[in-house]
């Protein structure tokens, strides 16, 4: 007898692109009794990126239903329920009933009717939830970065690969045509021999109020802290209680490394793609950064920074803080010219930094950007990042940013963060994933984890 998952795979569209199946049934059969051709999705974390990007990214597909949401903030999960119910009611002209909400994501993972999850939580929860999800048999769309530490990322990738589930990291730039074209042009020698890649990222301000505040009703702050140390609650350490502006946790090293992993997970992923080093990394890393002075406020992630990495093929990849003269994006320089690629005017959410140039793909000579011949090396084509994940679930075909690729890209970012902290040259073995002859640097590959929220045992 065929299963729901067998039916899901049989009803897929062909190729890397994805075509929605025009099959709709009355709302009375949704929820726990969803039709067998549907992919039922649960949203874990319902904040800014979930509401503005991840849930809308799958709501548009006819064969998908978001059927549940989990969040440690009762107010946010209630608003997520309202958002999803209103979307489907408007789209289908009938009430959408049976939507499940819960505080603990573990309840959502235990639901046998849920096939896949969107994980849109703060960074320090990414690896643990992804590991728990695939071990529960759920496919995962995981917001970047993959993990708080390199060790967590390794454990996450291993768990995904052992499970047979599909994990897609939210590196949606791979599904934007200009980034793929730039990588293809570089790989095919349009700028001659590649010498360097300069990556320009936004910075973060210092500030943030440190005064302890009462924990809001309906918010499980103890669990929200997860594996990180207990510290007093203040709204600037977490997220706004009204609205969905950029949250303060993004600027606290307790929960992430700042822009080097925030935007860096996107841009350094593209660099690895262009270098054909998706399953490897640099061998030498150095860097320095300005960190907020003591007493300047709560937020302590890096500000202005400079890093340099050398790969085993001699290519130098550097990171700098963006400026008016050097706008956000990637500059590839070769022996015969250069290519610059960025998001242009595109943003994922309203609070994202905006590039100072709207031209997404530029070159030192317009001939460099001419279409490649059919015989040229071509890269994986995806035109919709969430759609590519769903297509992979249904077909079993490899998706564009699987777990190991995601882990390696995040590792590149975390290596730079360690170099910023130590302010000296480090030597990395991408095969063993250890620093060479450097106990201090190796001690920073992992962090102590608070019981009972360890990402791995």
N, C-alpha and C positions, 0 to 999 in steps of 0.2 A: 504494500500500500504506500502510495506517495505521501510525502510530508509537506507541510507548509513551505519549508526551505527548498525542497525539490521543485515545487510549483513556482516559487519566486525565481529560481534560476532558469526555469524553462520559459518564462514569460519575458525575458530580457530583450532589449534591443541589441543589434549587432554593433561591434566596433567600440571605440573608446568613448564616443559621444553617447548620449542617452536620450531616448524618445519616450515620453510619458505614454502609458497605456490608457486609453480613454474608457475606463471601466469604473463606473460609480454605482453604488448600491445604497439603499436607504440607510439613514443614520441609525435605525433601530438595530442593525446588525454590527455596528462598530464596537469599539471598546474590547471587552474580554472575548467577544465572539466575532472578532474581525475576520473578514473573508481571507481565504488562504493565499490569495495572490498579493496581499498587502504586506508592506514592511512596516511593522509597528515600532515606533521610536519613542524613547523616553529622554527627556532633557534633564541633565544633571548640572545644576547651576543655572540660574535664570536671570543673571544680571545683564550688564551693558552689552557684552559681546554676544550673549545668547539671544537677547531680544533684537539686537540690531543686525546680526549677521547669521548665526547658526540656525536658529529656528526658521527665519525667513528663507534660508538656503535650502531647506527641505520641504517647507510648507507648499511650495509651488508645484511639487510633483504629485500627480493624481494617484499614483499607486502607493503613496506613503501616508501614514497617519501618525501625527504626534499624539500619543495616547496618555502620557503621564509626564510629570515633572517632579523633581526633588530639589529642595533648597533648604539650607539651614535658617533662612530668613523667611518667616511665615508670610510677611507682607509681599515679598517678591514672588514667591511661588503662587500666591493667590492672583497676582497681576499677570503672571504667565498663563494661568488657567483661563483668565478672562480674555487675554490676547488670542490664544489658540481657539477658544470656543467662538469668539466673534469672527475670526478669520473663516472658519469652516461654515458657520451659519450664513455669512454673507456670500461665500462662494457657492454653496450648494442650496441655499434657500430653505434650509430646515435646521432646527436646533441640533447642536452637537452635544451629545450627552455621554456620560460615562468616563469623563476625563479624571484621571487619578492624580492626586497630589500627596506628597509625603515629605517629611523632614529629612529622613535618612535615606541616602542613595542605596543602601543595602536592601531596603524594601523593594525598590524599583528593580534591582538586579535579580531579586528572587521571583519576580513575576514572569512566568513561563510564556506569557503571550507577547512579551516585548522581545523583539529581535535585535535591536541595536540602540545605542545611546549616543547622544551628543554630550561631550564633557566640556563644559564652559566655565569651569571653576577657577579660582586663583591658582597660580603656578604650583604652589607647594602641595596641592592635592592631585595634580595631573597623573603622576606615575602610579600612585596607589590605586586611584579609581580605575585607571586603565587596566592594571593588573587584575584587580578584582572583577572587572567587567568581562575580560576575555576568559578568565577562569570560570565565570558563570555562563559562558557560551554566547556572549553578546558581542556583536561587531561595534567598533568604536570610531567616532569622529572626535579627535582630541585636539583641543586648542593648543597652539604652541605657547611656550616651549614644552618639550616632552617631559621635562623633569627639573627639579630643583638642583640636583647634583648629577655628575657623570655616572656615579655608581647606580643611582636610581634609574637613570636612562637605560643602562645596560640590563638591569633586571627587568625593566618594562619590555624592552625589545625581545629578550629571551622568552618572556611569558607569552607575548603575542605570537611569536613564531612557533612556540610549542602548542598553542591552542588551535591553530588553523583558522582563527577569526581574522577579519579584515580590520586593520587600523589605518585610518587616514589622518595625518597631521594637518592642522589648519594652515599650511603654507600655500595659500591660494594664489600666490604670485606664479606658481608653476602652471596654473590654468589661465593666466593672462598672456595673450599671444606675444606681446613685445618681449617678455622675459625669455620665452622659449626661443623666439627668433634670434635674440641676442646671443644666447648660448650656442645655437646652431651655427651662427656666423663665426663665432670665436673658434668653435671646434673644427670648422672647415677652413680655417686659415685666412679668413677675409682681412684680418689685420696683421697677417704675417705670423711670426712666432710670438705667442703670448708671453709678455714679460711681467706684467703686474695687473692687479685688480685693486682699485681704491673704493672702499665702501664707506658711505657717508650716512650716519644715523642721527636722529634727533638726540637732544639731551634732556635731562630732567632737572627741575629746580629743587633747591633746598626749601625747608620750611616745614609746615605741618605742626599742629598743636599737640603738645605732649600731655596736657592735663587729663587725668583720669576722668571718665564720664560713666554714668550709669549704663549698664547694658540694656539695650532696647528690649521691650517685651516682644516675645516671639522670635528672638534671635539666639541661636545656640552658639554663643561665642566660644565656649570651651572647645567644642568640636571643630569650629571653624579654624582655630589655631592649628589643629591637626598635629603633625609630627614636630612642629616647631615649639620653642620654649613658651611657657605661659608669661604673658605680659598684660598689663592693665588695658582695658578697653578705652579707646578714644575713636571717634568717628573718622579722623584723618588716617587712622591705621587700617581701616576696613573699607567701607563704601558708604556713599551718602544714604541717609534714611529717606530722603525724598528725591525722586528722579534717578537718572542713570548716567550721571556724568562720570568722567574718568576717576576711578577709585584710588584712594591713598595707598592701598597695599602695593600697588605697582612701584612705589617709590621707597619701599622698605626692604632692605636686604634680607630680613628674616623670611620673606616670602618670595623673593626673586632677585635677580641680579641687575635689574634696571633695563635700560634701553639696549644693552649689549645682547640680551636674550629677547627682549620685547620686540623690537624691530629687527635686531640682528638675526634672529631665527629665520626671518624672511630673506634678507639680503645675503647672508653668508650661505644659506641653502642654495641660492642661485649661483653663487660663486663656485660651490662644490659641484653643481650640475655642469657648469661651463668647463670646469677643470677635469671632468670625468673622474672625480674623487668622491663620489657619493658614499662609498663604503670605506673611506679612509679618512685622512686628515693631515694637518701640517706636521712637520718634524721639529720646527723651531718656533717659539713664540716669545715675544717681548711686548711690554706695554707700560703705560703710565696713565694715571687719571687724577682728576681733581675730585676729592670727596668732601662733603660738607664738613665744616669745622664743628667741633664740639660746642653745643649750646645754640646751634643755629636752627634747631627744630627737630622734628621727628624723622623726617625723610633723610635717608642716608645712602641711597644708591649713587653711583658715579655721575658726575657731571661731564665737563669737557674731558676728552680722552684721546689718546693715540695708541694704536697697537700695530704690530708688524708680525706676520707669520710667513714662514718659508716652507714650501712643499718640496717633496723629494725630486720633483722635476725642475726645481729652480725658480718657479713662479713665486713672486712675493705678493701676498695679500695683506693690505693694510686697512685699518679702520680709523676713521676720524669723525669728529663731531661736524655735522652739516653746518653750512653758513650760506650767506647770500651768494658768495663767490663760488661755493662748492655745494650745490643743492643735493638734497636727499636722493640717493640712488647708487648705482654701480658704474664705475669707469674702468673699462677694459683697455689696456694699452699694449700694443704689439709693435713689432719692428716696422710695420707698414701702415700704422694708423691707430685710431681709437674708436670705441663704441661706448656711448653712455645710455643707460636704460634706467627708467624709474616708473613709478605708478602714474606719473603725470598728475592730472587733477583728480584722480580717483582716490576715494577714501572708503574704508570699511565701515567706520562709524563716524558720527558727527564730531566726536571729540578727538579724532586722530589728527596728528600733525599733517599739514598740507604742504606738498612740494612747492618750491618757488618757481618751478617750470612746469608748464602743461604739456610740453613735448615729451612723449614717453620714450621715444627711441631716436637717438641722434648718432652721427658718425663724423669723423674728420673729412670724409669724402662720400658724397651721395652714392657713388658706385659700390661702396662697401655694403650698402643696404639693399642692393639689387637682389631679386629672388634667386635662391640657390637652384642649381640644376637637379633633375630627378635623381642623378647618381650620387648626390651629396649625402653625408651622414645626417639623418633626421632623428629627432628626439620624440619621445612620447607626447602625443597630442591629447590634451584635455581642454575642453572649452567651458566646463562648469565643475568646480572643485567638489562641491557636495554631490553633484550628479555623478561624478566619476567614482566617488565612494559607493554610492548606491548601485551603480553599474557593476562594480567589483563584487559587491555582496550577492548580486543576482546571478552573475556569470562565473564567478570564481577566478576571473582574470586579475592579474596584478594591477593594483592601483598606482597612481602617480607618485605618491609620497608615503610609502609603507614605513613600518616601525623602525627598521634598521637605518634607513635613509634619514628619518626624522631624528633619531638618536645621534647619528654622526653630525648632522648639521648643528644640533644644540650643543654637542660636545665642543665644536669649534668655538662657539660663543663663550662657553664656560671656561675654556682654556685661556681665552683672552682676559676674562674676569679674574682668574687666578694670577695671571701675569700682572694685571693692574695692581692687585693687592701686594704682590711680592716685589714689584718694580725691578725685575731683573729678567735676564734671558733664561728660558726654560726649554728643555729638550724632551720631546714627546715621541713615544712609540705607538703609532696608531693601530698596530696589530695587537699588542698586549694591553693597550690602553693604560699605560703607566708612564710617569715621568722617569727619565733616566738619572739615576744616582741623585735623587732629590727627595728625601723623606718628608721635608716640610711641604713641598708642592703636592706630593702624593697624599698627604693627610687631608688635603682640601678637595679631593675627589669625592668625598662623602661628608656627611654631617651626622652628629648624634640625633637620634629620633625619639621623640617623646612617646612613651607608652600611653594608650594602646593603639596609637595611630601610625605605627611604622608602615612604610611603603612595602617592606619585605621583611621577612624574618631572618 
